[in-house]
Amino acid sequence: MQKMTTPLNKTDLETKKQLSLNSCKMQPSNDTIQLILRFAASYRAQPIAKNQFVEMFLN
């Protein structure tokens, strides 16, 4: 058995760098995370029948 590989192109390396830079830009701020957690702590959905739910906000 032989393992066949191809060398990386210059565009492959540039794309990889761009993806890593984009992931840094998409990090939410601490304030945004706190707001999301506050909402998640007060939100509930209760099933009442098949495919039917009641949403509740516990504030």
mmCIF file of the N, C-alpha and C atoms, coordinates in Angstrom:
data_MODEL
# 
_entry.id   MODEL 
# 
loop_
_atom_site.group_PDB 
_atom_site.id 
_atom_site.type_symbol 
_atom_site.label_atom_id 
_atom_site.label_alt_id 
_atom_site.label_comp_id 
_atom_site.label_asym_id 
_atom_site.label_entity_id 
_atom_site.label_seq_id 
_atom_site.pdbx_PDB_ins_code 
_atom_site.Cartn_x 
_atom_site.Cartn_y 
_atom_site.Cartn_z 
_atom_site.occupancy 
_atom_site.B_iso_or_equiv 
_atom_site.pdbx_formal_charge 
_atom_site.auth_seq_id 
_atom_site.auth_comp_id 
_atom_site.auth_asym_id 
_atom_site.auth_atom_id 
_atom_site.pdbx_PDB_model_num 
ATOM 1   N N  . MET A 1 1  ? 0.843   -1.185 0.000  1.00 0.00 ? 1  MET A N  1 
ATOM 2   C CA . MET A 1 1  ? 0.000   0.000  0.000  1.00 0.00 ? 1  MET A CA 1 
ATOM 3   C C  . MET A 1 1  ? 0.880   1.237  0.000  1.00 0.00 ? 1  MET A C  1 
ATOM 4   N N  . GLN A 1 2  ? 0.446   2.227  -0.733 1.00 0.00 ? 2  GLN A N  1 
ATOM 5   C CA . GLN A 1 2  ? 1.172   3.483  -0.792 1.00 0.00 ? 2  GLN A CA 1 
ATOM 6   C C  . GLN A 1 2  ? 0.247   4.609  -0.362 1.00 0.00 ? 2  GLN A C  1 
ATOM 7   N N  . LYS A 1 3  ? 0.817   5.532  0.324  1.00 0.00 ? 3  LYS A N  1 
ATOM 8   C CA . LYS A 1 3  ? 0.061   6.702  0.741  1.00 0.00 ? 3  LYS A CA 1 
ATOM 9   C C  . LYS A 1 3  ? 0.366   7.831  -0.229 1.00 0.00 ? 3  LYS A C  1 
ATOM 10  N N  . MET A 1 4  ? -0.655  8.318  -0.903 1.00 0.00 ? 4  MET A N  1 
ATOM 11  C CA . MET A 1 4  ? -0.475  9.385  -1.872 1.00 0.00 ? 4  MET A CA 1 
ATOM 12  C C  . MET A 1 4  ? -0.919  10.700 -1.240 1.00 0.00 ? 4  MET A C  1 
ATOM 13  N N  . THR A 1 5  ? -0.075  11.691 -1.253 1.00 0.00 ? 5  THR A N  1 
ATOM 14  C CA . THR A 1 5  ? -0.435  13.008 -0.738 1.00 0.00 ? 5  THR A CA 1 
ATOM 15  C C  . THR A 1 5  ? -0.071  14.055 -1.760 1.00 0.00 ? 5  THR A C  1 
ATOM 16  N N  . THR A 1 6  ? -0.747  15.172 -1.666 1.00 0.00 ? 6  THR A N  1 
ATOM 17  C CA . THR A 1 6  ? -0.424  16.292 -2.540 1.00 0.00 ? 6  THR A CA 1 
ATOM 18  C C  . THR A 1 6  ? 0.012   17.452 -1.669 1.00 0.00 ? 6  THR A C  1 
ATOM 19  N N  . PRO A 1 7  ? 0.956   18.237 -2.122 1.00 0.00 ? 7  PRO A N  1 
ATOM 20  C CA . PRO A 1 7  ? 1.399   19.379 -1.323 1.00 0.00 ? 7  PRO A CA 1 
ATOM 21  C C  . PRO A 1 7  ? 0.312   20.445 -1.255 1.00 0.00 ? 7  PRO A C  1 
ATOM 22  N N  . LEU A 1 8  ? 0.323   21.214 -0.176 1.00 0.00 ? 8  LEU A N  1 
ATOM 23  C CA . LEU A 1 8  ? -0.652  22.285 -0.016 1.00 0.00 ? 8  LEU A CA 1 
ATOM 24  C C  . LEU A 1 8  ? -0.369  23.407 -1.000 1.00 0.00 ? 8  LEU A C  1 
ATOM 25  N N  . ASN A 1 9  ? -1.426  23.953 -1.547 1.00 0.00 ? 9  ASN A N  1 
ATOM 26  C CA . ASN A 1 9  ? -1.286  25.117 -2.412 1.00 0.00 ? 9  ASN A CA 1 
ATOM 27  C C  . ASN A 1 9  ? -1.180  26.368 -1.565 1.00 0.00 ? 9  ASN A C  1 
ATOM 28  N N  . LYS A 1 10 ? -0.691  27.426 -2.161 1.00 0.00 ? 10 LYS A N  1 
ATOM 29  C CA . LYS A 1 10 ? -0.597  28.699 -1.456 1.00 0.00 ? 10 LYS A CA 1 
ATOM 30  C C  . LYS A 1 10 ? -1.984  29.181 -1.044 1.00 0.00 ? 10 LYS A C  1 
ATOM 31  N N  . THR A 1 11 ? -2.990  28.967 -1.896 1.00 0.00 ? 11 THR A N  1 
ATOM 32  C CA . THR A 1 11 ? -4.350  29.407 -1.570 1.00 0.00 ? 11 THR A CA 1 
ATOM 33  C C  . THR A 1 11 ? -4.920  28.631 -0.395 1.00 0.00 ? 11 THR A C  1 
ATOM 34  N N  . ASP A 1 12 ? -4.537  27.364 -0.247 1.00 0.00 ? 12 ASP A N  1 
ATOM 35  C CA . ASP A 1 12 ? -4.998  26.583 0.906  1.00 0.00 ? 12 ASP A CA 1 
ATOM 36  C C  . ASP A 1 12 ? -4.501  27.186 2.202  1.00 0.00 ? 12 ASP A C  1 
ATOM 37  N N  . LEU A 1 13 ? -3.251  27.604 2.215  1.00 0.00 ? 13 LEU A N  1 
ATOM 38  C CA . LEU A 1 13 ? -2.686  28.196 3.424  1.00 0.00 ? 13 LEU A CA 1 
ATOM 39  C C  . LEU A 1 13 ? -3.339  29.537 3.736  1.00 0.00 ? 13 LEU A C  1 
ATOM 40  N N  . GLU A 1 14 ? -3.628  30.333 2.704  1.00 0.00 ? 14 GLU A N  1 
ATOM 41  C CA . GLU A 1 14 ? -4.270  31.627 2.924  1.00 0.00 ? 14 GLU A CA 1 
ATOM 42  C C  . GLU A 1 14 ? -5.690  31.448 3.453  1.00 0.00 ? 14 GLU A C  1 
ATOM 43  N N  . THR A 1 15 ? -6.399  30.483 2.921  1.00 0.00 ? 15 THR A N  1 
ATOM 44  C CA . THR A 1 15 ? -7.757  30.214 3.385  1.00 0.00 ? 15 THR A CA 1 
ATOM 45  C C  . THR A 1 15 ? -7.749  29.781 4.841  1.00 0.00 ? 15 THR A C  1 
ATOM 46  N N  . LYS A 1 16 ? -6.793  28.958 5.225  1.00 0.00 ? 16 LYS A N  1 
ATOM 47  C CA . LYS A 1 16 ? -6.695  28.504 6.605  1.00 0.00 ? 16 LYS A CA 1 
ATOM 48  C C  . LYS A 1 16 ? -6.450  29.690 7.545  1.00 0.00 ? 16 LYS A C  1 
ATOM 49  N N  . LYS A 1 17 ? -5.610  30.638 7.134  1.00 0.00 ? 17 LYS A N  1 
ATOM 50  C CA . LYS A 1 17 ? -5.356  31.821 7.950  1.00 0.00 ? 17 LYS A CA 1 
ATOM 51  C C  . LYS A 1 17 ? -6.611  32.661 8.092  1.00 0.00 ? 17 LYS A C  1 
ATOM 52  N N  . GLN A 1 18 ? -7.362  32.822 6.990  1.00 0.00 ? 18 GLN A N  1 
ATOM 53  C CA . GLN A 1 18 ? -8.579  33.621 7.035  1.00 0.00 ? 18 GLN A CA 1 
ATOM 54  C C  . GLN A 1 18 ? -9.619  32.985 7.953  1.00 0.00 ? 18 GLN A C  1 
ATOM 55  N N  . LEU A 1 19 ? -9.737  31.673 7.912  1.00 0.00 ? 19 LEU A N  1 
ATOM 56  C CA . LEU A 1 19 ? -10.693 30.998 8.784  1.00 0.00 ? 19 LEU A CA 1 
ATOM 57  C C  . LEU A 1 19 ? -10.347 31.183 10.248 1.00 0.00 ? 19 LEU A C  1 
ATOM 58  N N  . SER A 1 20 ? -9.058  31.149 10.574 1.00 0.00 ? 20 SER A N  1 
ATOM 59  C CA . SER A 1 20 ? -8.673  31.333 11.968 1.00 0.00 ? 20 SER A CA 1 
ATOM 60  C C  . SER A 1 20 ? -8.926  32.772 12.411 1.00 0.00 ? 20 SER A C  1 
ATOM 61  N N  . LEU A 1 21 ? -8.747  33.743 11.519 1.00 0.00 ? 21 LEU A N  1 
ATOM 62  C CA . LEU A 1 21 ? -9.027  35.132 11.856 1.00 0.00 ? 21 LEU A CA 1 
ATOM 63  C C  . LEU A 1 21 ? -10.523 35.357 12.022 1.00 0.00 ? 21 LEU A C  1 
ATOM 64  N N  . ASN A 1 22 ? -11.336 34.732 11.189 1.00 0.00 ? 22 ASN A N  1 
ATOM 65  C CA . ASN A 1 22 ? -12.784 34.888 11.289 1.00 0.00 ? 22 ASN A CA 1 
ATOM 66  C C  . ASN A 1 22 ? -13.322 34.305 12.581 1.00 0.00 ? 22 ASN A C  1 
ATOM 67  N N  . SER A 1 23 ? -12.748 33.220 13.062 1.00 0.00 ? 23 SER A N  1 
ATOM 68  C CA . SER A 1 23 ? -13.240 32.624 14.299 1.00 0.00 ? 23 SER A CA 1 
ATOM 69  C C  . SER A 1 23 ? -12.980 33.553 15.485 1.00 0.00 ? 23 SER A C  1 
ATOM 70  N N  . CYS A 1 24 ? -11.918 34.326 15.438 1.00 0.00 ? 24 CYS A N  1 
ATOM 71  C CA . CYS A 1 24 ? -11.650 35.282 16.512 1.00 0.00 ? 24 CYS A CA 1 
ATOM 72  C C  . CYS A 1 24 ? -12.669 36.413 16.497 1.00 0.00 ? 24 CYS A C  1 
ATOM 73  N N  . LYS A 1 25 ? -13.115 36.818 15.313 1.00 0.00 ? 25 LYS A N  1 
ATOM 74  C CA . LYS A 1 25 ? -14.065 37.919 15.201 1.00 0.00 ? 25 LYS A CA 1 
ATOM 75  C C  . LYS A 1 25 ? -15.451 37.534 15.692 1.00 0.00 ? 25 LYS A C  1 
ATOM 76  N N  . MET A 1 26 ? -15.756 36.255 15.702 1.00 0.00 ? 26 MET A N  1 
ATOM 77  C CA . MET A 1 26 ? -17.106 35.821 16.037 1.00 0.00 ? 26 MET A CA 1 
ATOM 78  C C  . MET A 1 26 ? -17.295 35.536 17.522 1.00 0.00 ? 26 MET A C  1 
ATOM 79  N N  . GLN A 1 27 ? -16.349 35.860 18.352 1.00 0.00 ? 27 GLN A N  1 
ATOM 80  C CA . GLN A 1 27 ? -16.486 35.638 19.790 1.00 0.00 ? 27 GLN A CA 1 
ATOM 81  C C  . GLN A 1 27 ? -17.388 36.719 20.388 1.00 0.00 ? 27 GLN A C  1 
ATOM 82  N N  . PRO A 1 28 ? -18.459 36.331 21.111 1.00 0.00 ? 28 PRO A N  1 
ATOM 83  C CA . PRO A 1 28 ? -19.329 37.340 21.719 1.00 0.00 ? 28 PRO A CA 1 
ATOM 84  C C  . PRO A 1 28 ? -18.648 37.997 22.916 1.00 0.00 ? 28 PRO A C  1 
ATOM 85  N N  . SER A 1 29 ? -19.099 39.185 23.218 1.00 0.00 ? 29 SER A N  1 
ATOM 86  C CA . SER A 1 29 ? -18.540 39.886 24.369 1.00 0.00 ? 29 SER A CA 1 
ATOM 87  C C  . SER A 1 29 ? -19.090 39.271 25.661 1.00 0.00 ? 29 SER A C  1 
ATOM 88  N N  . ASN A 1 30 ? -18.476 39.596 26.771 1.00 0.00 ? 30 ASN A N  1 
ATOM 89  C CA . ASN A 1 30 ? -18.938 39.081 28.070 1.00 0.00 ? 30 ASN A CA 1 
ATOM 90  C C  . ASN A 1 30 ? -20.340 39.575 28.403 1.00 0.00 ? 30 ASN A C  1 
ATOM 91  N N  . ASP A 1 31 ? -20.649 40.810 28.005 1.00 0.00 ? 31 ASP A N  1 
ATOM 92  C CA . ASP A 1 31 ? -21.997 41.337 28.243 1.00 0.00 ? 31 ASP A CA 1 
ATOM 93  C C  . ASP A 1 31 ? -23.047 40.535 27.492 1.00 0.00 ? 31 ASP A C  1 
ATOM 94  N N  . THR A 1 32 ? -22.745 40.183 26.243 1.00 0.00 ? 32 THR A N  1 
ATOM 95  C CA . THR A 1 32 ? -23.674 39.396 25.440 1.00 0.00 ? 32 THR A CA 1 
ATOM 96  C C  . THR A 1 32 ? -23.887 38.019 26.049 1.00 0.00 ? 32 THR A C  1 
ATOM 97  N N  . ILE A 1 33 ? -22.819 37.409 26.509 1.00 0.00 ? 33 ILE A N  1 
ATOM 98  C CA . ILE A 1 33 ? -22.930 36.089 27.141 1.00 0.00 ? 33 ILE A CA 1 
ATOM 99  C C  . ILE A 1 33 ? -23.785 36.167 28.399 1.00 0.00 ? 33 ILE A C  1 
ATOM 100 N N  . GLN A 1 34 ? -23.610 37.199 29.195 1.00 0.00 ? 34 GLN A N  1 
ATOM 101 C CA . GLN A 1 34 ? -24.403 37.349 30.416 1.00 0.00 ? 34 GLN A CA 1 
ATOM 102 C C  . GLN A 1 34 ? -25.882 37.527 30.091 1.00 0.00 ? 34 GLN A C  1 
ATOM 103 N N  . LEU A 1 35 ? -26.203 38.285 29.040 1.00 0.00 ? 35 LEU A N  1 
ATOM 104 C CA . LEU A 1 35 ? -27.601 38.463 28.642 1.00 0.00 ? 35 LEU A CA 1 
ATOM 105 C C  . LEU A 1 35 ? -28.213 37.141 28.172 1.00 0.00 ? 35 LEU A C  1 
ATOM 106 N N  . ILE A 1 36 ? -27.462 36.369 27.427 1.00 0.00 ? 36 ILE A N  1 
ATOM 107 C CA . ILE A 1 36 ? -27.947 35.072 26.958 1.00 0.00 ? 36 ILE A CA 1 
ATOM 108 C C  . ILE A 1 36 ? -28.197 34.139 28.147 1.00 0.00 ? 36 ILE A C  1 
ATOM 109 N N  . LEU A 1 37 ? -27.273 34.108 29.088 1.00 0.00 ? 37 LEU A N  1 
ATOM 110 C CA . LEU A 1 37 ? -27.445 33.254 30.261 1.00 0.00 ? 37 LEU A CA 1 
ATOM 111 C C  . LEU A 1 37 ? -28.625 33.694 31.121 1.00 0.00 ? 37 LEU A C  1 
ATOM 112 N N  . ARG A 1 38 ? -28.838 35.000 31.243 1.00 0.00 ? 38 ARG A N  1 
ATOM 113 C CA . ARG A 1 38 ? -29.970 35.509 32.017 1.00 0.00 ? 38 ARG A CA 1 
ATOM 114 C C  . ARG A 1 38 ? -31.291 35.103 31.361 1.00 0.00 ? 38 ARG A C  1 
ATOM 115 N N  . PHE A 1 39 ? -31.340 35.191 30.018 1.00 0.00 ? 39 PHE A N  1 
ATOM 116 C CA . PHE A 1 39 ? -32.548 34.767 29.308 1.00 0.00 ? 39 PHE A CA 1 
ATOM 117 C C  . PHE A 1 39 ? -32.766 33.264 29.466 1.00 0.00 ? 39 PHE A C  1 
ATOM 118 N N  . ALA A 1 40 ? -31.716 32.477 29.320 1.00 0.00 ? 40 ALA A N  1 
ATOM 119 C CA . ALA A 1 40 ? -31.836 31.024 29.414 1.00 0.00 ? 40 ALA A CA 1 
ATOM 120 C C  . ALA A 1 40 ? -32.304 30.592 30.802 1.00 0.00 ? 40 ALA A C  1 
ATOM 121 N N  . ALA A 1 41 ? -31.901 31.329 31.829 1.00 0.00 ? 41 ALA A N  1 
ATOM 122 C CA . ALA A 1 41 ? -32.304 30.977 33.195 1.00 0.00 ? 41 ALA A CA 1 
ATOM 123 C C  . ALA A 1 41 ? -33.784 31.248 33.441 1.00 0.00 ? 41 ALA A C  1 
ATOM 124 N N  . SER A 1 42 ? -34.376 32.176 32.679 1.00 0.00 ? 42 SER A N  1 
ATOM 125 C CA . SER A 1 42 ? -35.769 32.533 32.921 1.00 0.00 ? 42 SER A CA 1 
ATOM 126 C C  . SER A 1 42 ? -36.731 31.939 31.903 1.00 0.00 ? 42 SER A C  1 
ATOM 127 N N  . TYR A 1 43 ? -36.257 31.204 30.925 1.00 0.00 ? 43 TYR A N  1 
ATOM 128 C CA . TYR A 1 43 ? -37.105 30.669 29.859 1.00 0.00 ? 43 TYR A CA 1 
ATOM 129 C C  . TYR A 1 43 ? -37.370 29.190 30.082 1.00 0.00 ? 43 TYR A C  1 
ATOM 130 N N  . ARG A 1 44 ? -38.623 28.793 29.945 1.00 0.00 ? 44 ARG A N  1 
ATOM 131 C CA . ARG A 1 44 ? -39.002 27.387 30.033 1.00 0.00 ? 44 ARG A CA 1 
ATOM 132 C C  . ARG A 1 44 ? -40.002 27.085 28.924 1.00 0.00 ? 44 ARG A C  1 
ATOM 133 N N  . ALA A 1 45 ? -39.948 25.871 28.412 1.00 0.00 ? 45 ALA A N  1 
ATOM 134 C CA . ALA A 1 45 ? -40.932 25.393 27.441 1.00 0.00 ? 45 ALA A CA 1 
ATOM 135 C C  . ALA A 1 45 ? -41.446 24.049 27.942 1.00 0.00 ? 45 ALA A C  1 
ATOM 136 N N  . GLN A 1 46 ? -42.756 23.956 28.159 1.00 0.00 ? 46 GLN A N  1 
ATOM 137 C CA . GLN A 1 46 ? -43.376 22.734 28.669 1.00 0.00 ? 46 GLN A CA 1 
ATOM 138 C C  . GLN A 1 46 ? -44.193 22.079 27.561 1.00 0.00 ? 46 GLN A C  1 
ATOM 139 N N  . PRO A 1 47 ? -43.985 20.790 27.320 1.00 0.00 ? 47 PRO A N  1 
ATOM 140 C CA . PRO A 1 47 ? -44.837 20.102 26.343 1.00 0.00 ? 47 PRO A CA 1 
ATOM 141 C C  . PRO A 1 47 ? -46.229 19.872 26.926 1.00 0.00 ? 47 PRO A C  1 
ATOM 142 N N  . ILE A 1 48 ? -47.278 20.134 26.142 1.00 0.00 ? 48 ILE A N  1 
ATOM 143 C CA . ILE A 1 48 ? -48.645 19.894 26.614 1.00 0.00 ? 48 ILE A CA 1 
ATOM 144 C C  . ILE A 1 48 ? -49.341 18.803 25.790 1.00 0.00 ? 48 ILE A C  1 
ATOM 145 N N  . ALA A 1 49 ? -48.933 18.616 24.563 1.00 0.00 ? 49 ALA A N  1 
ATOM 146 C CA . ALA A 1 49 ? -49.446 17.556 23.703 1.00 0.00 ? 49 ALA A CA 1 
ATOM 147 C C  . ALA A 1 49 ? -48.381 17.274 22.657 1.00 0.00 ? 49 ALA A C  1 
ATOM 148 N N  . LYS A 1 50 ? -48.666 16.353 21.777 1.00 0.00 ? 50 LYS A N  1 
ATOM 149 C CA . LYS A 1 50 ? -47.690 16.007 20.750 1.00 0.00 ? 50 LYS A CA 1 
ATOM 150 C C  . LYS A 1 50 ? -47.453 17.226 19.853 1.00 0.00 ? 50 LYS A C  1 
ATOM 151 N N  . ASN A 1 51 ? -46.204 17.654 19.764 1.00 0.00 ? 51 ASN A N  1 
ATOM 152 C CA . ASN A 1 51 ? -45.777 18.803 18.944 1.00 0.00 ? 51 ASN A CA 1 
ATOM 153 C C  . ASN A 1 51 ? -46.396 20.124 19.396 1.00 0.00 ? 51 ASN A C  1 
ATOM 154 N N  . GLN A 1 52 ? -46.821 20.220 20.657 1.00 0.00 ? 52 GLN A N  1 
ATOM 155 C CA . GLN A 1 52 ? -47.354 21.471 21.181 1.00 0.00 ? 52 GLN A CA 1 
ATOM 156 C C  . GLN A 1 52 ? -46.633 21.811 22.481 1.00 0.00 ? 52 GLN A C  1 
ATOM 157 N N  . PHE A 1 53 ? -46.215 23.050 22.597 1.00 0.00 ? 53 PHE A N  1 
ATOM 158 C CA . PHE A 1 53 ? -45.465 23.496 23.763 1.00 0.00 ? 53 PHE A CA 1 
ATOM 159 C C  . PHE A 1 53 ? -46.007 24.820 24.259 1.00 0.00 ? 53 PHE A C  1 
ATOM 160 N N  . VAL A 1 54 ? -45.854 25.056 25.546 1.00 0.00 ? 54 VAL A N  1 
ATOM 161 C CA . VAL A 1 54 ? -46.181 26.341 26.155 1.00 0.00 ? 54 VAL A CA 1 
ATOM 162 C C  . VAL A 1 54 ? -44.865 26.973 26.584 1.00 0.00 ? 54 VAL A C  1 
ATOM 163 N N  . GLU A 1 55 ? -44.639 28.205 26.141 1.00 0.00 ? 55 GLU A N  1 
ATOM 164 C CA . GLU A 1 55 ? -43.420 28.920 26.525 1.00 0.00 ? 55 GLU A CA 1 
ATOM 165 C C  . GLU A 1 55 ? -43.702 29.779 27.745 1.00 0.00 ? 55 GLU A C  1 
ATOM 166 N N  . MET A 1 56 ? -42.775 29.793 28.705 1.00 0.00 ? 56 MET A N  1 
ATOM 167 C CA . MET A 1 56 ? -42.924 30.590 29.909 1.00 0.00 ? 56 MET A CA 1 
ATOM 168 C C  . MET A 1 56 ? -41.656 31.394 30.170 1.00 0.00 ? 56 MET A C  1 
ATOM 169 N N  . PHE A 1 57 ? -41.858 32.645 30.535 1.00 0.00 ? 57 PHE A N  1 
ATOM 170 C CA . PHE A 1 57 ? -40.744 33.496 30.946 1.00 0.00 ? 57 PHE A CA 1 
ATOM 171 C C  . PHE A 1 57 ? -40.912 33.764 32.434 1.00 0.00 ? 57 PHE A C  1 
ATOM 172 N N  . LEU A 1 58 ? -39.976 33.287 33.237 1.00 0.00 ? 58 LEU A N  1 
ATOM 173 C CA . LEU A 1 58 ? -40.090 33.346 34.686 1.00 0.00 ? 58 LEU A CA 1 
ATOM 174 C C  . LEU A 1 58 ? -39.406 34.589 35.239 1.00 0.00 ? 58 LEU A C  1 
ATOM 175 N N  . ASN A 1 59 ? -39.924 35.739 34.915 1.00 0.00 ? 59 ASN A N  1 
ATOM 176 C CA . ASN A 1 59 ? -39.346 36.993 35.433 1.00 0.00 ? 59 ASN A CA 1 
ATOM 177 C C  . ASN A 1 59 ? -40.288 37.635 36.411 1.00 0.00 ? 59 ASN A C  1 
# 
